[in-house]
Amino acid sequence: MIEGFYYTYVLRSTIDNNFYVGYTNDLKQRFEAHNFGKVPSTRQRRPLELIYFEACQSQQDALHREKYLKTHYGKMFIRNRLKSYLTG
């Protein structure tokens, strides 16, 4: 990943197929933390797959994007964006 960026990301649980949306400035480290059980909100939903991410130039932009992706319209955006991936 490129330094200086913030990443909004979507994980999918292989257990229940539900999404988890978050943001970070170190995507690789954060993804590993999720899969090693260091993040309480996803600990019981492991293993997780990284299915989508976006790079933002500021923390504020990444946070706004995270909040949007957690809304009904944001979830619809993800499902439409990844339609062929999610349906096989």
C-alpha positions as CSV (number, residue, x, y, z in Angstrom):
1,M,0.0,0.0,0.0
2,I,1.0,3.6,-0.5
3,E,2.1,5.6,2.5
4,G,0.2,8.7,3.4
5,F,-3.2,7.3,2.4
6,Y,-6.1,6.2,4.5
7,Y,-8.1,3.2,3.4
8,T,-11.8,2.4,3.7
9,Y,-12.2,-1.3,3.4
10,V,-14.9,-4.0,3.4
11,L,-14.4,-7.4,4.9
12,R,-16.7,-10.4,4.4
13,S,-17.0,-13.2,7.0
14,T,-16.7,-16.6,5.4
15,I,-18.8,-17.9,8.3
16,D,-21.9,-15.8,7.9
17,N,-21.2,-13.9,4.7
18,N,-21.9,-10.5,6.4
19,F,-19.8,-7.4,5.8
20,Y,-17.6,-5.4,8.1
21,V,-16.7,-1.8,7.0
22,G,-13.8,0.1,8.6
23,Y,-10.9,2.5,7.8
24,T,-7.2,2.6,8.6
25,N,-3.9,4.1,7.5
26,D,-2.3,0.6,7.4
27,L,-4.5,-1.8,5.5
28,K,-2.2,-4.8,5.7
29,Q,-1.7,-4.5,9.4
30,R,-5.4,-3.9,10.1
31,F,-6.5,-6.9,7.9
32,E,-4.0,-9.1,9.8
33,A,-5.4,-7.8,13.2
34,H,-8.9,-8.8,12.1
35,N,-7.9,-12.3,11.1
36,F,-5.8,-12.9,14.2
37,G,-8.7,-12.1,16.4
38,K,-7.3,-8.8,17.8
39,V,-10.5,-6.8,16.8
40,P,-13.4,-7.6,19.2
41,S,-16.1,-6.8,16.7
42,T,-14.9,-9.4,14.2
43,R,-13.3,-12.0,16.4
44,Q,-16.2,-14.4,16.3
45,R,-16.7,-14.0,12.5
46,R,-13.3,-15.2,11.4
47,P,-11.9,-16.0,8.9
48,L,-12.4,-12.8,6.9
49,E,-11.8,-11.9,3.3
50,L,-10.8,-8.4,2.1
51,I,-13.3,-7.9,-0.7
52,Y,-13.0,-4.1,-1.4
53,F,-11.0,-1.1,-0.5
54,E,-10.7,2.6,-1.5
55,A,-7.7,4.9,-0.9
56,C,-8.4,8.4,0.5
57,Q,-5.9,11.3,0.9
58,S,-7.2,12.3,4.3
59,Q,-8.5,10.6,7.4
60,Q,-11.6,12.7,7.3
61,D,-12.4,11.6,3.8
62,A,-11.9,7.9,4.8
63,L,-14.1,8.3,7.8
64,H,-16.9,9.9,5.8
65,R,-16.7,7.1,3.2
66,E,-16.8,4.5,6.0
67,K,-19.9,6.1,7.4
68,Y,-21.5,6.2,4.0
69,L,-20.7,2.5,3.2
70,K,-22.4,1.5,6.5
71,T,-25.7,3.1,5.4
72,H,-28.4,1.4,3.3
73,Y,-27.3,3.2,0.2
74,G,-23.7,2.4,0.9
75,K,-24.5,-1.3,1.3
76,M,-26.3,-1.2,-2.0
77,F,-23.3,0.4,-3.6
78,I,-21.0,-2.4,-2.4
79,R,-23.4,-5.1,-3.6
80,N,-23.8,-3.5,-7.0
81,R,-20.0,-2.8,-7.3
82,L,-19.2,-6.4,-6.5
83,K,-22.2,-8.0,-8.1
84,S,-20.3,-10.5,-10.2
85,Y,-17.8,-11.3,-7.4
86,L,-20.6,-11.9,-4.8
87,T,-22.7,-14.1,-7.1
88,G,-19.9,-16.2,-8.4
